[in-house]
Amino acid sequence: MLAEPESALPPLEAGQRLFICSGTPWNEALADIRAADDQRCFRGWEVDRSYRKGDWILTYLSTRPRVFLSWEQARRDATPTGRIWVESDRSVLFSNLVVVDHIEDRTGLRITAGRSFAGDEARLIRHALLEKLWYPTPWHGLDDGTVCY
């Protein structure tokens, strides 16, 4: 669990948007996040390519159930295809399980790759994430018959 999630999850400032990104297949997406090689270019990221430098990108893996992986700030404007450049010093990789469906239930918003949120909706998602980071769900806590892989 994060000791102080509020300080660990950078806030959205006025004018910043929150873009939802998914990684498919999940195992290759996870390998890309962990890779130190800036020359790699994993093509399995699905995100609306209208984000701008300073916007936030909330990424989930396409597992069942879908789980959030990171909260990152764009270092550059998006390009039509290719690598997503983020500010590594402002990136938060989640060490706790945060299930996308749980955040959808808490916010009433549909969270899918290619969507973006601004203003109150983006702040609502961040607030719900913070709540789940304070009270994480362990992998064995998914007793609703879902499959994790």
C-alpha beads as a LAMMPS data file, in Angstrom:
LAMMPS data file: protein, C-alpha beads

149 atoms
148 bonds

1 atom types
1 bond types

-500.0 500.0 xlo xhi
-500.0 500.0 ylo yhi
-500.0 500.0 zlo zhi

Masses

1 110.0

Atoms # bond

1 1 1 0.000 0.000 0.000
2 1 1 1.177 3.519 -0.666
3 1 1 2.044 5.375 2.522
4 1 1 0.582 8.649 1.268
5 1 1 -1.368 8.190 -1.970
6 1 1 -2.443 11.845 -2.120
7 1 1 1.149 12.980 -2.494
8 1 1 2.103 10.046 -4.718
9 1 1 -0.555 10.623 -7.392
10 1 1 0.076 14.027 -9.006
11 1 1 -3.067 16.151 -9.385
12 1 1 -4.677 17.420 -12.538
13 1 1 -4.138 21.128 -13.036
14 1 1 -6.525 23.472 -14.832
15 1 1 -6.668 22.675 -18.543
16 1 1 -5.076 19.231 -18.259
17 1 1 -6.985 16.234 -19.579
18 1 1 -6.896 12.583 -18.578
19 1 1 -6.481 10.091 -21.423
20 1 1 -7.254 6.402 -21.015
21 1 1 -4.761 3.992 -22.562
22 1 1 -4.777 0.196 -22.763
23 1 1 -1.973 -2.241 -23.466
24 1 1 -2.687 -5.360 -25.532
25 1 1 -1.430 -8.022 -25.282
26 1 1 -0.937 -7.310 -21.600
27 1 1 2.316 -9.235 -21.188
28 1 1 4.013 -7.334 -24.023
29 1 1 2.679 -4.029 -22.676
30 1 1 4.113 -4.807 -19.262
31 1 1 7.474 -5.722 -20.820
32 1 1 7.478 -2.411 -22.739
33 1 1 6.833 -0.389 -19.570
34 1 1 9.713 -2.154 -17.825
35 1 1 12.141 -1.842 -20.747
36 1 1 14.918 0.710 -20.435
37 1 1 15.439 0.773 -24.205
38 1 1 14.024 4.033 -25.612
39 1 1 14.394 2.632 -29.115
40 1 1 11.713 -0.013 -28.549
41 1 1 8.324 0.849 -29.947
42 1 1 5.510 -1.419 -28.770
43 1 1 2.501 -1.013 -31.062
44 1 1 -0.084 -2.408 -28.638
45 1 1 -0.915 0.864 -26.866
46 1 1 -4.397 2.149 -27.629
47 1 1 -4.908 5.808 -26.731
48 1 1 -6.553 8.846 -28.322
49 1 1 -3.636 10.518 -30.092
50 1 1 -4.860 14.054 -29.417
51 1 1 -3.155 14.354 -26.035
52 1 1 -0.757 17.239 -25.532
53 1 1 2.357 17.774 -23.479
54 1 1 1.283 18.024 -19.827
55 1 1 -1.882 15.914 -20.162
56 1 1 -2.174 12.771 -18.028
57 1 1 -2.366 9.197 -19.300
58 1 1 -4.008 6.523 -17.155
59 1 1 -3.048 3.092 -18.472
60 1 1 -4.637 -0.283 -17.870
61 1 1 -3.651 -3.766 -18.962
62 1 1 -6.115 -5.790 -21.012
63 1 1 -6.274 -8.605 -18.474
64 1 1 -9.498 -10.098 -17.120
65 1 1 -10.403 -8.155 -15.085
66 1 1 -8.766 -5.060 -16.525
67 1 1 -6.328 -3.518 -14.033
68 1 1 -4.736 -0.099 -13.940
69 1 1 -0.982 0.004 -14.356
70 1 1 0.110 3.638 -14.278
71 1 1 -0.640 7.359 -14.049
72 1 1 1.802 9.290 -16.269
73 1 1 2.243 12.773 -17.672
74 1 1 2.884 13.279 -21.383
75 1 1 6.330 14.731 -22.064
76 1 1 5.516 15.507 -25.706
77 1 1 2.443 15.992 -27.856
78 1 1 1.083 12.785 -29.314
79 1 1 2.137 11.530 -32.712
80 1 1 -0.234 9.592 -35.012
81 1 1 1.541 6.339 -34.159
82 1 1 4.529 5.235 -32.168
83 1 1 5.989 5.697 -28.756
84 1 1 4.242 7.509 -25.927
85 1 1 6.746 9.850 -24.256
86 1 1 6.125 10.456 -20.553
87 1 1 7.782 12.372 -17.717
88 1 1 9.454 9.524 -15.836
89 1 1 9.913 11.577 -12.661
90 1 1 6.142 12.183 -12.457
91 1 1 5.083 8.637 -13.393
92 1 1 3.302 6.479 -10.844
93 1 1 3.319 2.713 -11.406
94 1 1 0.657 1.125 -9.223
95 1 1 1.978 -1.508 -6.844
96 1 1 -1.555 -2.347 -5.687
97 1 1 -4.327 -3.949 -7.671
98 1 1 -6.765 -1.323 -8.980
99 1 1 -9.545 -2.920 -11.032
100 1 1 -10.979 -0.721 -13.793
101 1 1 -14.526 -1.984 -13.169
102 1 1 -14.315 -0.858 -9.527
103 1 1 -13.444 2.685 -10.618
104 1 1 -16.266 2.635 -13.173
105 1 1 -18.695 1.573 -10.425
106 1 1 -17.492 4.341 -8.080
107 1 1 -17.609 7.094 -10.720
108 1 1 -20.464 6.026 -12.981
109 1 1 -18.151 6.630 -15.957
110 1 1 -17.305 4.179 -18.728
111 1 1 -13.513 3.869 -18.819
112 1 1 -12.225 2.467 -22.099
113 1 1 -9.146 2.941 -24.247
114 1 1 -9.374 5.935 -26.526
115 1 1 -11.511 8.011 -24.144
116 1 1 -10.439 11.201 -22.461
117 1 1 -11.842 13.119 -19.520
118 1 1 -11.486 16.698 -18.358
119 1 1 -12.546 18.788 -15.400
120 1 1 -14.811 17.209 -12.804
121 1 1 -14.895 13.795 -14.505
122 1 1 -11.092 13.544 -14.570
123 1 1 -10.875 14.626 -10.921
124 1 1 -13.575 12.081 -10.007
125 1 1 -11.516 9.275 -11.561
126 1 1 -8.394 10.443 -9.711
127 1 1 -10.304 10.598 -6.417
128 1 1 -11.661 7.059 -6.910
129 1 1 -8.134 5.830 -7.707
130 1 1 -6.815 7.390 -4.517
131 1 1 -9.517 5.652 -2.489
132 1 1 -8.602 2.292 -4.017
133 1 1 -4.894 2.911 -3.444
134 1 1 -5.590 3.575 0.241
135 1 1 -7.652 0.365 0.512
136 1 1 -6.224 -1.983 -2.125
137 1 1 -7.816 -5.178 -3.356
138 1 1 -5.401 -8.125 -3.240
139 1 1 -5.332 -10.491 -6.188
140 1 1 -6.922 -13.197 -4.041
141 1 1 -9.726 -10.742 -3.213
142 1 1 -11.270 -11.273 -6.632
143 1 1 -13.693 -13.975 -5.591
144 1 1 -16.370 -13.138 -8.141
145 1 1 -15.274 -15.836 -10.597
146 1 1 -13.139 -13.548 -12.740
147 1 1 -9.910 -14.814 -14.191
148 1 1 -6.647 -12.937 -13.682
149 1 1 -3.882 -13.400 -16.237

Bonds

1 1 1 2
2 1 2 3
3 1 3 4
4 1 4 5
5 1 5 6
6 1 6 7
7 1 7 8
8 1 8 9
9 1 9 10
10 1 10 11
11 1 11 12
12 1 12 13
13 1 13 14
14 1 14 15
15 1 15 16
16 1 16 17
17 1 17 18
18 1 18 19
19 1 19 20
20 1 20 21
21 1 21 22
22 1 22 23
23 1 23 24
24 1 24 25
25 1 25 26
26 1 26 27
27 1 27 28
28 1 28 29
29 1 29 30
30 1 30 31
31 1 31 32
32 1 32 33
33 1 33 34
34 1 34 35
35 1 35 36
36 1 36 37
37 1 37 38
38 1 38 39
39 1 39 40
40 1 40 41
41 1 41 42
42 1 42 43
43 1 43 44
44 1 44 45
45 1 45 46
46 1 46 47
47 1 47 48
48 1 48 49
49 1 49 50
50 1 50 51
51 1 51 52
52 1 52 53
53 1 53 54
54 1 54 55
55 1 55 56
56 1 56 57
57 1 57 58
58 1 58 59
59 1 59 60
60 1 60 61
61 1 61 62
62 1 62 63
63 1 63 64
64 1 64 65
65 1 65 66
66 1 66 67
67 1 67 68
68 1 68 69
69 1 69 70
70 1 70 71
71 1 71 72
72 1 72 73
73 1 73 74
74 1 74 75
75 1 75 76
76 1 76 77
77 1 77 78
78 1 78 79
79 1 79 80
80 1 80 81
81 1 81 82
82 1 82 83
83 1 83 84
84 1 84 85
85 1 85 86
86 1 86 87
87 1 87 88
88 1 88 89
89 1 89 90
90 1 90 91
91 1 91 92
92 1 92 93
93 1 93 94
94 1 94 95
95 1 95 96
96 1 96 97
97 1 97 98
98 1 98 99
99 1 99 100
100 1 100 101
101 1 101 102
102 1 102 103
103 1 103 104
104 1 104 105
105 1 105 106
106 1 106 107
107 1 107 108
108 1 108 109
109 1 109 110
110 1 110 111
111 1 111 112
112 1 112 113
113 1 113 114
114 1 114 115
115 1 115 116
116 1 116 117
117 1 117 118
118 1 118 119
119 1 119 120
120 1 120 121
121 1 121 122
122 1 122 123
123 1 123 124
124 1 124 125
125 1 125 126
126 1 126 127
127 1 127 128
128 1 128 129
129 1 129 130
130 1 130 131
131 1 131 132
132 1 132 133
133 1 133 134
134 1 134 135
135 1 135 136
136 1 136 137
137 1 137 138
138 1 138 139
139 1 139 140
140 1 140 141
141 1 141 142
142 1 142 143
143 1 143 144
144 1 144 145
145 1 145 146
146 1 146 147
147 1 147 148
148 1 148 149
